[in-house]
Amino acid sequence: MYKNIAANKRNTVLIMLGFVLLIAAIGYGFALYYNDWTIALTVLFFATIYALFQYFAASKLAVAMTGAKKIEKKDCPRLYNAVENLTLTAGLPMPEVYIIDDPAPNAFASGRDPAHALVCATTGLLDLMNDKELTAVMAHEVSHVKNYDIRVSTIVFGLVCLIGFIADMGWRMVYYGGRRRSDNDSSPIGLVIIAVTAILAPLAASLAQMAVSREREYLADSSAAMLTRYPEGMIAALKKLETHAQPMRQQNPATEAMFIANPLKKKSFAALFSTHPPIEKRIERLENGKTKF
């Protein structure tokens, strides 16, 4: 368990490094195209500022993008008490608790560390799960907090948001730049770099999400079973999530990896690149590991 936590902390550094290198490549392309190297430095500077902003504010952005509303104990004692008991058992600070008004059963956790964490459940999850199953789901989310998965997913969330902006900007540069710039100072190599970045950056972001998310979902399932000492609760909850799966009304690919179940409507081919492992595989791992919990 501690090895996985240490690995998640290392992954955060590697993701941030990859983020800076990607931005540096983009800045290089713009600098070549406009023959102005101050552009590269400017892009790198703002990328650094953006990375710091995302580190501290990404969880709040995720809340805004999902339409989650913060609650107090009196608003939903059943959910609040479950989270409170789990964090006491895990020896963690009490996170902020949110609810999304959505019939799709789902939940997520976010934040940069256990001291600045939040957990969230949909109204659909609260309606569907019994108390033991709800506790298991929230144990899954609290485990994301304890294992520092939230820090990695927060960074990946910020990266995906930026990649979407970069891809759009890159395509606009290729389209309008190719039509308007006819002087000899502009570099075709720079234009190629911008075009390649616009094509590959979203794919790179999707692969990063998939690689980071799949293993941490398995880990959080196991951690939840250990935290509650009741793997059957997690297994039953996953079976209900599989049976009653439906896309959430307020969808955003940038927040996909944060949820316990995929919140997006996926076609069969797109499922190959899903940030979530198949639920039947997650159940199988829990069944095989019952004796270890």
C-alpha positions in Angstrom: 0.0 0.0 0.0 2.7 2.4 1.0 4.6 1.6 -2.2 1.5 2.5 -4.2 1.2 5.8 -2.4 4.9 6.6 -3.1 4.4 5.6 -6.7 1.5 8.0 -7.0 3.6 10.8 -5.6 6.3 10.0 -8.2 3.7 9.9 -11.0 2.7 13.4 -10.1 6.2 14.7 -10.6 6.5 12.7 -13.9 3.2 14.1 -15.2 4.1 17.6 -14.3 7.5 17.1 -16.1 5.7 15.7 -19.2 3.3 18.7 -19.0 6.2 21.2 -19.0 8.0 19.3 -21.9 4.8 19.3 -24.0 4.3 23.0 -23.4 8.0 23.6 -24.3 7.5 21.8 -27.6 4.5 23.9 -28.4 6.3 27.1 -27.5 9.2 26.0 -29.7 6.7 25.5 -32.6 5.2 29.0 -32.2 8.7 30.5 -31.9 9.8 28.9 -35.1 6.7 29.9 -36.9 6.8 33.5 -35.9 10.6 33.7 -35.7 10.4 35.2 -32.3 12.0 33.2 -29.4 10.4 35.4 -26.7 7.1 33.6 -27.6 8.7 30.3 -26.4 9.7 31.8 -23.0 6.2 33.5 -22.7 4.4 30.2 -23.4 6.6 28.3 -20.9 6.1 31.0 -18.2 2.3 31.0 -18.5 2.3 27.2 -18.6 4.1 27.1 -15.3 1.6 29.6 -13.8 -1.2 27.5 -15.2 0.3 24.3 -13.7 0.5 25.9 -10.3 -3.1 27.3 -10.6 -4.4 23.8 -11.6 -2.6 22.2 -8.7 -4.4 24.5 -6.2 -7.7 25.0 -8.0 -8.4 22.0 -10.1 -10.7 20.3 -7.6 -12.9 23.5 -7.4 -13.0 23.5 -11.2 -14.1 19.9 -11.2 -16.9 20.7 -8.8 -18.0 23.6 -11.0 -17.9 21.4 -14.2 -19.9 18.6 -12.6 -22.5 20.9 -10.9 -21.7 19.5 -7.5 -23.1 21.3 -4.4 -21.4 21.3 -1.0 -23.5 19.9 1.9 -23.4 19.9 5.6 -24.3 17.1 8.0 -27.9 18.3 8.3 -28.4 18.2 4.5 -27.7 14.5 4.1 -26.8 12.8 7.4 -26.6 9.3 5.7 -23.9 10.3 3.3 -22.1 12.7 5.7 -22.0 10.1 8.5 -20.6 7.4 6.2 -17.8 9.7 5.1 -17.1 10.9 8.6 -16.9 7.3 10.0 -14.6 6.2 7.2 -12.2 9.1 7.6 -12.0 8.4 11.3 -11.2 4.8 10.6 -8.6 5.7 8.0 -7.1 8.4 10.2 -7.7 11.2 7.7 -9.0 14.7 8.1 -12.7 15.1 7.3 -13.0 16.1 3.6 -15.7 18.4 2.2 -18.8 16.5 1.1 -20.7 17.3 -2.1 -23.8 16.0 -3.9 -24.6 16.1 -7.6 -28.3 16.1 -8.5 -28.2 13.4 -11.2 -30.0 10.1 -11.5 -26.9 8.3 -12.7 -25.3 6.4 -9.8 -21.7 7.7 -9.5 -19.2 9.3 -7.1 -15.8 10.9 -7.2 -13.0 12.3 -5.0 -10.7 15.2 -5.7 -8.1 17.5 -4.1 -4.3 17.9 -3.9 -3.8 16.0 -0.6 -5.8 14.6 2.3 -5.9 17.9 4.1 -7.5 19.6 1.0 -9.8 16.8 -0.3 -13.5 16.5 -1.2 -15.7 13.6 -1.9 -19.0 13.6 -3.9 -21.9 11.3 -4.7 -24.8 11.6 -7.0 -28.4 11.5 -5.9 -28.8 8.4 -8.1 -26.1 6.7 -6.0 -27.8 7.6 -2.8 -31.2 6.2 -4.1 -29.7 3.0 -5.5 -27.3 1.8 -2.7 -28.2 0.4 0.7 -26.2 1.6 3.6 -23.5 -1.1 3.4 -23.1 -0.5 -0.4 -23.0 3.3 0.1 -20.3 2.9 2.7 -18.3 0.7 0.3 -18.5 3.3 -2.5 -17.5 6.1 -0.2 -14.7 3.9 1.2 -13.5 3.7 -2.4 -13.4 7.5 -2.7 -11.8 7.9 0.8 -9.2 5.4 -0.4 -8.4 7.6 -3.4 -7.7 10.4 -0.8 -5.6 8.2 1.4 -3.6 6.7 -1.5 -2.9 10.2 -3.0 -4.7 9.2 -6.2 -6.6 12.5 -6.0 -3.3 14.4 -6.5 -2.5 12.5 -9.7 -6.0 12.7 -11.1 -6.1 16.4 -10.3 -2.9 17.0 -12.3 -4.2 14.9 -15.1 -7.5 16.8 -15.1 -5.7 20.1 -15.5 -3.5 18.6 -18.2 -6.6 17.4 -20.2 -8.3 20.8 -19.9 -5.2 22.5 -21.2 -4.7 20.0 -24.0 -8.2 20.7 -25.3 -7.3 24.4 -25.4 -3.9 23.7 -27.1 -5.4 21.5 -29.7 -8.0 24.1 -30.6 -5.4 26.9 -30.7 -3.1 24.7 -32.8 -5.8 24.0 -35.4 -6.7 27.7 -35.6 -3.0 28.5 -36.2 -2.7 25.9 -39.0 -5.9 27.1 -40.6 -5.6 30.9 -40.3 -1.9 31.0 -40.2 -1.5 29.0 -43.4 -4.0 31.4 -45.2 -2.7 34.7 -43.8 1.0 34.4 -43.4 2.8 34.7 -46.7 6.1 36.3 -45.6 9.3 34.5 -45.9 10.1 34.9 -42.1 7.6 32.2 -41.0 9.0 28.7 -40.7 7.2 25.8 -42.2 8.8 23.5 -39.5 7.1 25.5 -36.8 3.8 25.1 -38.6 4.4 21.3 -38.8 5.2 21.2 -35.1 2.0 23.1 -34.3 -0.1 20.8 -36.5 1.4 17.6 -35.1 0.9 18.8 -31.6 -2.7 19.6 -32.3 -3.3 16.1 -33.6 -1.3 14.1 -31.0 -1.8 16.1 -27.8 -5.5 15.0 -27.2 -4.4 11.4 -27.9 -1.5 11.7 -25.4 -3.9 13.2 -22.8 -6.3 10.3 -23.3 -3.6 7.7 -22.9 -2.3 9.5 -19.8 -5.8 9.4 -18.3 -6.2 5.7 -19.1 -2.8 4.7 -17.8 -3.2 6.6 -14.5 -6.9 5.8 -13.8 -7.2 2.0 -14.5 -4.7 0.8 -11.9 -5.8 3.3 -9.3 -9.4 2.0 -9.6 -8.3 -1.5 -8.8 -6.2 -0.2 -5.9 -9.1 1.9 -4.5 -11.5 -1.1 -4.7 -9.0 -3.2 -2.7 -8.3 -0.4 -0.2 -12.1 0.1 0.3 -12.5 -3.6 1.1 -9.7 -3.4 3.6 -11.0 -0.2 5.1 -14.5 -1.7 5.7 -13.4 -5.3 6.3 -16.4 -6.2 4.1 -15.4 -6.9 0.5 -19.0 -8.1 -0.2 -20.2 -4.5 0.1 -17.8 -3.3 -2.6 -18.7 -6.3 -4.8 -22.4 -5.7 -4.4 -22.0 -1.9 -5.1 -20.0 -2.6 -8.3 -22.6 -5.1 -9.5 -25.3 -2.4 -9.1 -23.1 0.2 -10.8 -22.8 -2.2 -13.8 -26.5 -3.1 -13.9 -27.8 0.5 -13.5 -25.0 2.3 -15.5 -26.1 5.4 -17.4 -24.4 8.5 -18.6 -24.5 11.6 -16.4 -26.5 14.6 -17.6 -23.6 17.0 -17.2 -20.7 15.3 -18.9 -17.2 16.4 -19.5 -14.3 14.2 -20.7 -11.8 16.1 -18.5 -13.5 14.8 -15.3 -14.1 11.3 -16.6 -11.2 9.7 -14.8 -12.3 11.0 -11.4 -15.5 9.0 -11.1 -15.9 5.5 -9.7 -17.8 4.5 -12.9 -17.6 6.0 -16.4 -19.9 9.0 -16.5 -19.8 9.3 -20.3 -21.8 7.5 -23.0 -19.3 5.2 -24.7 -19.5 3.3 -27.9 -17.9 -0.1 -28.1 -14.7 1.0 -29.8 -14.3 4.0 -27.6 -14.5 1.7 -24.5 -11.1 0.4 -25.5 -9.7 3.8 -24.5 -11.8 4.2 -21.4 -10.2 5.5 -18.2 -12.0 2.8 -16.2 -11.3 -1.0 -16.2 -14.3 -3.2 -16.9 -16.4 -3.6 -13.8 -16.5 -7.4 -14.2 -12.7 -7.4 -14.0 -12.8 -5.3 -10.8 -15.3 -7.7 -9.3 -13.1 -10.6 -10.3 -10.1 -9.1 -8.5 -12.1 -8.5 -5.3 -13.5 -12.1 -5.4 -10.0 -13.5 -5.8 -8.6 -11.4 -3.0 -11.4 -12.0 -0.4 -9.1 -14.0 1.9 -6.5 -11.1 2.0 -9.0 -8.4 3.3 
